[in-house]
Amino acid sequence: MAIEDAVWLADKANENPDDLPAAFRTYVQQRYLRTARVQIMARVYGEFYHARGPAAELRNQMLAPRTPEEAYDGMAWLYGGM
């Protein structure tokens, strides 16, 4: 997120270099939901992929029928662009 945020903020600052506070306000307005989603999903995926016991067995059953393409589609929101 740090690199993505830095690129985004640099673009906004370049659009209006005389009003950096406005660039930061726009950053907060337009980026906070995406960064929150990334943080929340990191926690969810961490628990999901590092599960043990019955939770791991259920996870394995859920993921077994998925194709690689379906797995990629599930992450498109993250890697598909800003």
PDB file as gemmi writes it, atoms N, CA and C in Angstrom:
CRYST1    1.000    1.000    1.000  90.00  90.00  90.00 P 1                      
ATOM      1  N   MET A   1       0.815  -1.180   0.000  1.00  0.00           N  
ATOM      2  CA  MET A   1       0.000   0.000   0.000  1.00  0.00           C  
ATOM      3  C   MET A   1       0.866   1.254   0.000  1.00  0.00           C  
ATOM      4  N   ALA A   2       1.999   1.195   0.652  1.00  0.00           N  
ATOM      5  CA  ALA A   2       2.830   2.392   0.747  1.00  0.00           C  
ATOM      6  C   ALA A   2       3.267   2.874  -0.637  1.00  0.00           C  
ATOM      7  N   ILE A   3       3.672   1.960  -1.498  1.00  0.00           N  
ATOM      8  CA  ILE A   3       4.112   2.357  -2.839  1.00  0.00           C  
ATOM      9  C   ILE A   3       2.921   2.862  -3.649  1.00  0.00           C  
ATOM     10  N   GLU A   4       1.826   2.141  -3.591  1.00  0.00           N  
ATOM     11  CA  GLU A   4       0.625   2.565  -4.318  1.00  0.00           C  
ATOM     12  C   GLU A   4       0.168   3.940  -3.838  1.00  0.00           C  
ATOM     13  N   ASP A   5       0.138   4.129  -2.531  1.00  0.00           N  
ATOM     14  CA  ASP A   5      -0.278   5.419  -1.976  1.00  0.00           C  
ATOM     15  C   ASP A   5       0.685   6.532  -2.380  1.00  0.00           C  
ATOM     16  N   ALA A   6       1.977   6.236  -2.369  1.00  0.00           N  
ATOM     17  CA  ALA A   6       2.965   7.254  -2.728  1.00  0.00           C  
ATOM     18  C   ALA A   6       2.798   7.688  -4.181  1.00  0.00           C  
ATOM     19  N   VAL A   7       2.573   6.732  -5.071  1.00  0.00           N  
ATOM     20  CA  VAL A   7       2.373   7.068  -6.486  1.00  0.00           C  
ATOM     21  C   VAL A   7       1.103   7.905  -6.643  1.00  0.00           C  
ATOM     22  N   TRP A   8       0.047   7.478  -5.975  1.00  0.00           N  
ATOM     23  CA  TRP A   8      -1.225   8.191  -6.063  1.00  0.00           C  
ATOM     24  C   TRP A   8      -1.079   9.615  -5.557  1.00  0.00           C  
ATOM     25  N   LEU A   9      -0.462   9.770  -4.397  1.00  0.00           N  
ATOM     26  CA  LEU A   9      -0.301  11.091  -3.806  1.00  0.00           C  
ATOM     27  C   LEU A   9       0.623  11.972  -4.646  1.00  0.00           C  
ATOM     28  N   ALA A  10       1.670  11.399  -5.206  1.00  0.00           N  
ATOM     29  CA  ALA A  10       2.565  12.171  -6.071  1.00  0.00           C  
ATOM     30  C   ALA A  10       1.819  12.681  -7.300  1.00  0.00           C  
ATOM     31  N   ASP A  11       0.967  11.839  -7.877  1.00  0.00           N  
ATOM     32  CA  ASP A  11       0.170  12.281  -9.024  1.00  0.00           C  
ATOM     33  C   ASP A  11      -0.725  13.458  -8.655  1.00  0.00           C  
ATOM     34  N   LYS A  12      -1.395  13.358  -7.505  1.00  0.00           N  
ATOM     35  CA  LYS A  12      -2.272  14.448  -7.070  1.00  0.00           C  
ATOM     36  C   LYS A  12      -1.485  15.719  -6.753  1.00  0.00           C  
ATOM     37  N   ALA A  13      -0.326  15.568  -6.151  1.00  0.00           N  
ATOM     38  CA  ALA A  13       0.505  16.736  -5.842  1.00  0.00           C  
ATOM     39  C   ALA A  13       1.006  17.398  -7.126  1.00  0.00           C  
ATOM     40  N   ASN A  14       1.326  16.597  -8.136  1.00  0.00           N  
ATOM     41  CA  ASN A  14       1.775  17.154  -9.413  1.00  0.00           C  
ATOM     42  C   ASN A  14       0.656  17.881 -10.141  1.00  0.00           C  
ATOM     43  N   GLU A  15      -0.577  17.445  -9.932  1.00  0.00           N  
ATOM     44  CA  GLU A  15      -1.708  18.107 -10.570  1.00  0.00           C  
ATOM     45  C   GLU A  15      -1.920  19.518 -10.018  1.00  0.00           C  
ATOM     46  N   ASN A  16      -1.602  19.731  -8.756  1.00  0.00           N  
ATOM     47  CA  ASN A  16      -1.788  21.043  -8.138  1.00  0.00           C  
ATOM     48  C   ASN A  16      -0.695  21.275  -7.090  1.00  0.00           C  
ATOM     49  N   PRO A  17       0.533  21.561  -7.543  1.00  0.00           N  
ATOM     50  CA  PRO A  17       1.655  21.680  -6.609  1.00  0.00           C  
ATOM     51  C   PRO A  17       1.539  22.858  -5.637  1.00  0.00           C  
ATOM     52  N   ASP A  18       0.678  23.803  -5.931  1.00  0.00           N  
ATOM     53  CA  ASP A  18       0.537  24.968  -5.047  1.00  0.00           C  
ATOM     54  C   ASP A  18      -0.450  24.728  -3.906  1.00  0.00           C  
ATOM     55  N   ASP A  19      -1.105  23.585  -3.900  1.00  0.00           N  
ATOM     56  CA  ASP A  19      -2.079  23.301  -2.850  1.00  0.00           C  
ATOM     57  C   ASP A  19      -1.917  21.858  -2.357  1.00  0.00           C  
ATOM     58  N   LEU A  20      -0.806  21.593  -1.695  1.00  0.00           N  
ATOM     59  CA  LEU A  20      -0.549  20.248  -1.177  1.00  0.00           C  
ATOM     60  C   LEU A  20      -1.560  19.816  -0.116  1.00  0.00           C  
ATOM     61  N   PRO A  21      -2.032  20.715   0.743  1.00  0.00           N  
ATOM     62  CA  PRO A  21      -3.070  20.281   1.690  1.00  0.00           C  
ATOM     63  C   PRO A  21      -4.306  19.710   0.978  1.00  0.00           C  
ATOM     64  N   ALA A  22      -4.654  20.285  -0.158  1.00  0.00           N  
ATOM     65  CA  ALA A  22      -5.794  19.760  -0.910  1.00  0.00           C  
ATOM     66  C   ALA A  22      -5.503  18.355  -1.433  1.00  0.00           C  
ATOM     67  N   ALA A  23      -4.262  18.111  -1.859  1.00  0.00           N  
ATOM     68  CA  ALA A  23      -3.883  16.773  -2.326  1.00  0.00           C  
ATOM     69  C   ALA A  23      -4.027  15.759  -1.199  1.00  0.00           C  
ATOM     70  N   PHE A  24      -3.625  16.135   0.004  1.00  0.00           N  
ATOM     71  CA  PHE A  24      -3.761  15.225   1.148  1.00  0.00           C  
ATOM     72  C   PHE A  24      -5.226  15.002   1.516  1.00  0.00           C  
ATOM     73  N   ARG A  25      -6.037  16.042   1.438  1.00  0.00           N  
ATOM     74  CA  ARG A  25      -7.471  15.871   1.720  1.00  0.00           C  
ATOM     75  C   ARG A  25      -8.109  14.929   0.699  1.00  0.00           C  
ATOM     76  N   THR A  26      -7.748  15.116  -0.557  1.00  0.00           N  
ATOM     77  CA  THR A  26      -8.275  14.242  -1.603  1.00  0.00           C  
ATOM     78  C   THR A  26      -7.809  12.812  -1.384  1.00  0.00           C  
ATOM     79  N   TYR A  27      -6.558  12.657  -0.972  1.00  0.00           N  
ATOM     80  CA  TYR A  27      -6.030  11.326  -0.661  1.00  0.00           C  
ATOM     81  C   TYR A  27      -6.905  10.633   0.380  1.00  0.00           C  
ATOM     82  N   VAL A  28      -7.190  11.321   1.464  1.00  0.00           N  
ATOM     83  CA  VAL A  28      -7.996  10.733   2.532  1.00  0.00           C  
ATOM     84  C   VAL A  28      -9.376  10.356   2.006  1.00  0.00           C  
ATOM     85  N   GLN A  29      -9.981  11.248   1.240  1.00  0.00           N  
ATOM     86  CA  GLN A  29     -11.330  11.007   0.731  1.00  0.00           C  
ATOM     87  C   GLN A  29     -11.386   9.837  -0.247  1.00  0.00           C  
ATOM     88  N   GLN A  30     -10.366   9.718  -1.092  1.00  0.00           N  
ATOM     89  CA  GLN A  30     -10.433   8.740  -2.174  1.00  0.00           C  
ATOM     90  C   GLN A  30      -9.690   7.440  -1.890  1.00  0.00           C  
ATOM     91  N   ARG A  31      -8.861   7.391  -0.861  1.00  0.00           N  
ATOM     92  CA  ARG A  31      -8.039   6.196  -0.633  1.00  0.00           C  
ATOM     93  C   ARG A  31      -8.381   5.425   0.633  1.00  0.00           C  
ATOM     94  N   TYR A  32      -9.077   6.017   1.570  1.00  0.00           N  
ATOM     95  CA  TYR A  32      -9.215   5.357   2.859  1.00  0.00           C  
ATOM     96  C   TYR A  32      -9.987   4.041   2.780  1.00  0.00           C  
ATOM     97  N   LEU A  33     -10.985   3.940   1.933  1.00  0.00           N  
ATOM     98  CA  LEU A  33     -11.723   2.681   1.846  1.00  0.00           C  
ATOM     99  C   LEU A  33     -10.881   1.567   1.230  1.00  0.00           C  
ATOM    100  N   ARG A  34     -10.089   1.897   0.220  1.00  0.00           N  
ATOM    101  CA  ARG A  34      -9.233   0.866  -0.379  1.00  0.00           C  
ATOM    102  C   ARG A  34      -8.190   0.389   0.618  1.00  0.00           C  
ATOM    103  N   THR A  35      -7.545   1.317   1.311  1.00  0.00           N  
ATOM    104  CA  THR A  35      -6.521   0.897   2.266  1.00  0.00           C  
ATOM    105  C   THR A  35      -7.146   0.114   3.421  1.00  0.00           C  
ATOM    106  N   ALA A  36      -8.344   0.487   3.837  1.00  0.00           N  
ATOM    107  CA  ALA A  36      -9.026  -0.272   4.886  1.00  0.00           C  
ATOM    108  C   ALA A  36      -9.347  -1.680   4.399  1.00  0.00           C  
ATOM    109  N   ARG A  37      -9.805  -1.790   3.170  1.00  0.00           N  
ATOM    110  CA  ARG A  37     -10.121  -3.116   2.627  1.00  0.00           C  
ATOM    111  C   ARG A  37      -8.877  -3.991   2.577  1.00  0.00           C  
ATOM    112  N   VAL A  38      -7.760  -3.432   2.144  1.00  0.00           N  
ATOM    113  CA  VAL A  38      -6.525  -4.210   2.076  1.00  0.00           C  
ATOM    114  C   VAL A  38      -6.125  -4.697   3.470  1.00  0.00           C  
ATOM    115  N   GLN A  39      -6.201  -3.831   4.457  1.00  0.00           N  
ATOM    116  CA  GLN A  39      -5.840  -4.221   5.822  1.00  0.00           C  
ATOM    117  C   GLN A  39      -6.764  -5.303   6.360  1.00  0.00           C  
ATOM    118  N   ILE A  40      -8.052  -5.122   6.181  1.00  0.00           N  
ATOM    119  CA  ILE A  40      -9.016  -6.097   6.691  1.00  0.00           C  
ATOM    120  C   ILE A  40      -8.846  -7.446   5.992  1.00  0.00           C  
ATOM    121  N   MET A  41      -8.719  -7.417   4.680  1.00  0.00           N  
ATOM    122  CA  MET A  41      -8.586  -8.670   3.949  1.00  0.00           C  
ATOM    123  C   MET A  41      -7.268  -9.365   4.258  1.00  0.00           C  
ATOM    124  N   ALA A  42      -6.220  -8.623   4.563  1.00  0.00           N  
ATOM    125  CA  ALA A  42      -4.957  -9.245   4.954  1.00  0.00           C  
ATOM    126  C   ALA A  42      -5.152 -10.058   6.231  1.00  0.00           C  
ATOM    127  N   ARG A  43      -5.904  -9.513   7.160  1.00  0.00           N  
ATOM    128  CA  ARG A  43      -6.189 -10.249   8.404  1.00  0.00           C  
ATOM    129  C   ARG A  43      -7.039 -11.486   8.117  1.00  0.00           C  
ATOM    130  N   VAL A  44      -8.072 -11.309   7.305  1.00  0.00           N  
ATOM    131  CA  VAL A  44      -8.956 -12.427   6.981  1.00  0.00           C  
ATOM    132  C   VAL A  44      -8.180 -13.530   6.270  1.00  0.00           C  
ATOM    133  N   TYR A  45      -7.427 -13.161   5.240  1.00  0.00           N  
ATOM    134  CA  TYR A  45      -6.656 -14.162   4.503  1.00  0.00           C  
ATOM    135  C   TYR A  45      -5.592 -14.804   5.392  1.00  0.00           C  
ATOM    136  N   GLY A  46      -5.011 -14.028   6.288  1.00  0.00           N  
ATOM    137  CA  GLY A  46      -4.021 -14.595   7.196  1.00  0.00           C  
ATOM    138  C   GLY A  46      -4.614 -15.701   8.042  1.00  0.00           C  
ATOM    139  N   GLU A  47      -5.787 -15.460   8.604  1.00  0.00           N  
ATOM    140  CA  GLU A  47      -6.447 -16.494   9.405  1.00  0.00           C  
ATOM    141  C   GLU A  47      -6.888 -17.668   8.536  1.00  0.00           C  
ATOM    142  N   PHE A  48      -7.375 -17.369   7.358  1.00  0.00           N  
ATOM    143  CA  PHE A  48      -7.887 -18.399   6.453  1.00  0.00           C  
ATOM    144  C   PHE A  48      -6.762 -19.311   5.969  1.00  0.00           C  
ATOM    145  N   TYR A  49      -5.683 -18.743   5.481  1.00  0.00           N  
ATOM    146  CA  TYR A  49      -4.611 -19.545   4.888  1.00  0.00           C  
ATOM    147  C   TYR A  49      -3.683 -20.175   5.925  1.00  0.00           C  
ATOM    148  N   HIS A  50      -3.685 -19.700   7.149  1.00  0.00           N  
ATOM    149  CA  HIS A  50      -2.844 -20.281   8.194  1.00  0.00           C  
ATOM    150  C   HIS A  50      -3.663 -21.086   9.193  1.00  0.00           C  
ATOM    151  N   ALA A  51      -4.859 -21.463   8.804  1.00  0.00           N  
ATOM    152  CA  ALA A  51      -5.744 -22.232   9.688  1.00  0.00           C  
ATOM    153  C   ALA A  51      -5.152 -23.614   9.952  1.00  0.00           C  
ATOM    154  N   ARG A  52      -5.596 -24.192  11.060  1.00  0.00           N  
ATOM    155  CA  ARG A  52      -5.193 -25.552  11.427  1.00  0.00           C  
ATOM    156  C   ARG A  52      -6.425 -26.351  11.813  1.00  0.00           C  
ATOM    157  N   GLY A  53      -6.253 -27.647  11.869  1.00  0.00           N  
ATOM    158  CA  GLY A  53      -7.329 -28.516  12.321  1.00  0.00           C  
ATOM    159  C   GLY A  53      -8.539 -28.475  11.411  1.00  0.00           C  
ATOM    160  N   PRO A  54      -9.749 -28.514  12.001  1.00  0.00           N  
ATOM    161  CA  PRO A  54     -10.975 -28.541  11.195  1.00  0.00           C  
ATOM    162  C   PRO A  54     -11.112 -27.325  10.277  1.00  0.00           C  
ATOM    163  N   ALA A  55     -10.652 -26.173  10.728  1.00  0.00           N  
ATOM    164  CA  ALA A  55     -10.738 -24.981   9.869  1.00  0.00           C  
ATOM    165  C   ALA A  55      -9.899 -25.164   8.616  1.00  0.00           C  
ATOM    166  N   ALA A  56      -8.739 -25.794   8.748  1.00  0.00           N  
ATOM    167  CA  ALA A  56      -7.880 -26.046   7.582  1.00  0.00           C  
ATOM    168  C   ALA A  56      -8.531 -27.060   6.644  1.00  0.00           C  
ATOM    169  N   GLU A  57      -9.170 -28.067   7.221  1.00  0.00           N  
ATOM    170  CA  GLU A  57      -9.849 -29.059   6.381  1.00  0.00           C  
ATOM    171  C   GLU A  57     -10.990 -28.419   5.594  1.00  0.00           C  
ATOM    172  N   LEU A  58     -11.767 -27.584   6.252  1.00  0.00           N  
ATOM    173  CA  LEU A  58     -12.857 -26.884   5.558  1.00  0.00           C  
ATOM    174  C   LEU A  58     -12.313 -25.967   4.470  1.00  0.00           C  
ATOM    175  N   ARG A  59     -11.246 -25.257   4.783  1.00  0.00           N  
ATOM    176  CA  ARG A  59     -10.616 -24.386   3.783  1.00  0.00           C  
ATOM    177  C   ARG A  59     -10.197 -25.187   2.573  1.00  0.00           C  
ATOM    178  N   ASN A  60      -9.556 -26.319   2.808  1.00  0.00           N  
ATOM    179  CA  ASN A  60      -9.082 -27.150   1.702  1.00  0.00           C  
ATOM    180  C   ASN A  60     -10.241 -27.651   0.849  1.00  0.00           C  
ATOM    181  N   GLN A  61     -11.351 -28.024   1.482  1.00  0.00           N  
ATOM    182  CA  GLN A  61     -12.531 -28.452   0.727  1.00  0.00           C  
ATOM    183  C   GLN A  61     -13.108 -27.316  -0.096  1.00  0.00           C  
ATOM    184  N   MET A  62     -13.108 -26.120   0.471  1.00  0.00           N  
ATOM    185  CA  MET A  62     -13.644 -24.961  -0.242  1.00  0.00           C  
ATOM    186  C   MET A  62     -12.790 -24.585  -1.446  1.00  0.00           C  
ATOM    187  N   LEU A  63     -11.478 -24.694  -1.303  1.00  0.00           N  
ATOM    188  CA  LEU A  63     -10.578 -24.235  -2.363  1.00  0.00           C  
ATOM    189  C   LEU A  63     -10.274 -25.306  -3.403  1.00  0.00           C  
ATOM    190  N   ALA A  64     -10.483 -26.566  -3.079  1.00  0.00           N  
ATOM    191  CA  ALA A  64     -10.113 -27.650  -3.988  1.00  0.00           C  
ATOM    192  C   ALA A  64     -10.706 -27.512  -5.389  1.00  0.00           C  
ATOM    193  N   PRO A  65     -11.982 -27.158  -5.532  1.00  0.00           N  
ATOM    194  CA  PRO A  65     -12.531 -27.088  -6.890  1.00  0.00           C  
ATOM    195  C   PRO A  65     -12.155 -25.824  -7.667  1.00  0.00           C  
ATOM    196  N   ARG A  66     -11.517 -24.879  -7.026  1.00  0.00           N  
ATOM    197  CA  ARG A  66     -11.196 -23.620  -7.717  1.00  0.00           C  
ATOM    198  C   ARG A  66     -10.074 -23.812  -8.730  1.00  0.00           C  
ATOM    199  N   THR A  67     -10.248 -23.178  -9.874  1.00  0.00           N  
ATOM    200  CA  THR A  67      -9.194 -23.172 -10.888  1.00  0.00           C  
ATOM    201  C   THR A  67      -8.231 -22.027 -10.581  1.00  0.00           C  
ATOM    202  N   PRO A  68      -7.036 -22.056 -11.155  1.00  0.00           N  
ATOM    203  CA  PRO A  68      -6.133 -20.919 -10.969  1.00  0.00           C  
ATOM    204  C   PRO A  68      -6.762 -19.606 -11.429  1.00  0.00           C  
ATOM    205  N   GLU A  69      -7.531 -19.654 -12.503  1.00  0.00           N  
ATOM    206  CA  GLU A  69      -8.179 -18.439 -13.009  1.00  0.00           C  
ATOM    207  C   GLU A  69      -9.166 -17.879 -11.986  1.00  0.00           C  
ATOM    208  N   GLU A  70      -9.903 -18.753 -11.329  1.00  0.00           N  
ATOM    209  CA  GLU A  70     -10.843 -18.303 -10.303  1.00  0.00           C  
ATOM    210  C   GLU A  70     -10.103 -17.693  -9.115  1.00  0.00           C  
ATOM    211  N   ALA A  71      -8.970 -18.263  -8.783  1.00  0.00           N  
ATOM    212  CA  ALA A  71      -8.164 -17.701  -7.703  1.00  0.00           C  
ATOM    213  C   ALA A  71      -7.675 -16.309  -8.084  1.00  0.00           C  
ATOM    214  N   TYR A  72      -7.213 -16.153  -9.326  1.00  0.00           N  
ATOM    215  CA  TYR A  72      -6.765 -14.838  -9.786  1.00  0.00           C  
ATOM    216  C   TYR A  72      -7.917 -13.838  -9.805  1.00  0.00           C  
ATOM    217  N   ASP A  73      -9.083 -14.286 -10.250  1.00  0.00           N  
ATOM    218  CA  ASP A  73     -10.259 -13.409 -10.282  1.00  0.00           C  
ATOM    219  C   ASP A  73     -10.613 -12.908  -8.883  1.00  0.00           C  
ATOM    220  N   GLY A  74     -10.430 -13.756  -7.883  1.00  0.00           N  
ATOM    221  CA  GLY A  74     -10.732 -13.368  -6.514  1.00  0.00           C  
ATOM    222  C   GLY A  74      -9.817 -12.282  -5.977  1.00  0.00           C  
ATOM    223  N   MET A  75      -8.671 -12.113  -6.591  1.00  0.00           N  
ATOM    224  CA  MET A  75      -7.718 -11.089  -6.150  1.00  0.00           C  
ATOM    225  C   MET A  75      -7.640  -9.908  -7.115  1.00  0.00           C  
ATOM    226  N   ALA A  76      -8.471  -9.899  -8.142  1.00  0.00           N  
ATOM    227  CA  ALA A  76      -8.417  -8.835  -9.147  1.00  0.00           C  
ATOM    228  C   ALA A  76      -8.638  -7.455  -8.536  1.00  0.00           C  
ATOM    229  N   TRP A  77      -9.463  -7.370  -7.496  1.00  0.00           N  
ATOM    230  CA  TRP A  77      -9.726  -6.071  -6.861  1.00  0.00           C  
ATOM    231  C   TRP A  77      -8.439  -5.465  -6.306  1.00  0.00           C  
ATOM    232  N   LEU A  78      -7.505  -6.335  -5.911  1.00  0.00           N  
ATOM    233  CA  LEU A  78      -6.268  -5.844  -5.324  1.00  0.00           C  
ATOM    234  C   LEU A  78      -5.227  -5.517  -6.374  1.00  0.00           C  
ATOM    235  N   TYR A  79      -5.066  -6.409  -7.330  1.00  0.00           N  
ATOM    236  CA  TYR A  79      -3.996  -6.249  -8.318  1.00  0.00           C  
ATOM    237  C   TYR A  79      -4.469  -5.693  -9.646  1.00  0.00           C  
ATOM    238  N   GLY A  80      -5.754  -5.446  -9.786  1.00  0.00           N  
ATOM    239  CA  GLY A  80      -6.294  -4.994 -11.057  1.00  0.00           C  
ATOM    240  C   GLY A  80      -6.129  -3.504 -11.318  1.00  0.00           C  
ATOM    241  N   GLY A  81      -5.581  -2.769 -10.400  1.00  0.00           N  
ATOM    242  CA  GLY A  81      -5.380  -1.341 -10.595  1.00  0.00           C  
ATOM    243  C   GLY A  81      -5.786  -0.536  -9.380  1.00  0.00           C  
ATOM    244  N   MET A  82      -5.452   0.720  -9.430  1.00  0.00           N  
ATOM    245  CA  MET A  82      -5.725   1.604  -8.317  1.00  0.00           C  
ATOM    246  C   MET A  82      -7.040   2.225  -8.579  1.00  0.00           C  
TER     247      MET A  82                                                      
END                                                                             
